[in-house]
Amino acid sequence: MLGPASLLLLAAGLVIHFPALARALFWVGAIGQLALGVWLAGRWLLGPTDPKLVTPALHLPAVGNLLAAFAAGAVGRSEAGWLFFGAGVAGW
């Protein structure tokens, strides 16, 4: 679950030294984060949720979207950053 978030943090950290690699890591992480968020939200909306599975980990997609917004700003993709920021705030 934290794979895309790790890629986003790596992208933000590597942008100074390896901008092309950082942009590639950002897009892979952002697409992974988007897929993870859609999958988790779909699970919550389409079926009954077992009370044992309701944990603070349910906030991970929102936090991942906010990380994607941060990484997007770092790699110079502010329009994608605003999109992920809006999704993160709405999910929170």
C-alpha positions in Angstrom: 0.0 0.0 0.0 2.8 2.4 0.6 4.7 1.6 -2.6 3.3 4.6 -4.5 3.8 6.9 -1.6 7.5 5.8 -1.4 8.0 6.6 -5.0 6.5 10.0 -4.6 8.8 10.8 -1.7 11.8 9.6 -3.7 10.7 11.8 -6.7 10.6 14.9 -4.5 14.0 14.1 -3.0 15.7 13.3 -6.3 14.5 16.2 -8.3 17.5 18.4 -7.6 20.1 15.8 -8.8 18.2 13.7 -11.3 15.2 15.7 -12.7 14.3 13.2 -15.4 14.3 10.3 -13.1 12.3 12.2 -10.5 9.6 13.0 -13.1 9.4 9.4 -14.1 9.1 8.3 -10.5 6.5 10.9 -9.9 4.3 9.7 -12.7 4.7 6.0 -11.7 3.9 6.9 -8.1 1.0 9.2 -9.0 -0.7 6.6 -11.3 -0.1 3.9 -8.6 -1.6 6.2 -6.0 -4.6 7.0 -8.2 -5.2 3.2 -8.8 -4.9 2.4 -5.1 -7.3 5.2 -4.2 -9.9 4.1 -6.7 -9.6 0.5 -5.7 -10.0 1.2 -1.9 -12.8 3.7 -2.4 -14.6 1.1 -4.7 -14.3 -1.5 -2.0 -15.8 0.8 0.6 -18.7 1.9 -1.6 -19.6 -1.4 -3.2 -19.8 -3.8 -0.3 -20.4 -3.9 3.4 -17.3 -3.2 5.5 -16.3 -5.6 8.2 -16.0 -3.6 11.4 -12.7 -5.3 12.2 -11.2 -3.7 9.0 -12.1 -0.1 10.0 -8.7 1.2 11.1 -6.7 4.5 10.8 -5.2 2.9 7.6 -8.4 3.9 5.8 -6.8 7.4 5.6 -3.9 6.2 3.6 -5.4 7.2 0.2 -6.0 10.7 1.3 -2.5 11.0 2.8 -1.0 9.5 -0.5 -2.9 12.1 -2.5 -1.4 14.9 -0.4 2.0 13.4 -0.9 1.4 13.3 -4.6 0.5 17.0 -4.5 3.8 17.7 -2.7 5.8 15.7 -5.2 4.0 17.3 -8.2 5.0 20.7 -7.0 8.6 19.6 -6.5 8.9 18.2 -10.1 7.2 21.2 -11.6 3.8 19.8 -12.4 1.6 22.2 -10.4 -1.6 21.4 -12.3 -1.3 17.7 -11.3 -0.5 18.9 -7.8 -3.7 20.9 -7.5 -5.7 17.8 -8.7 -4.1 15.5 -6.1 -4.5 18.2 -3.4 -8.2 18.5 -4.1 -8.6 14.7 -4.0 -6.6 14.5 -0.8 -8.7 17.2 0.9 -11.9 15.6 -0.3 -10.8 12.2 0.9 -9.8 13.5 4.3 
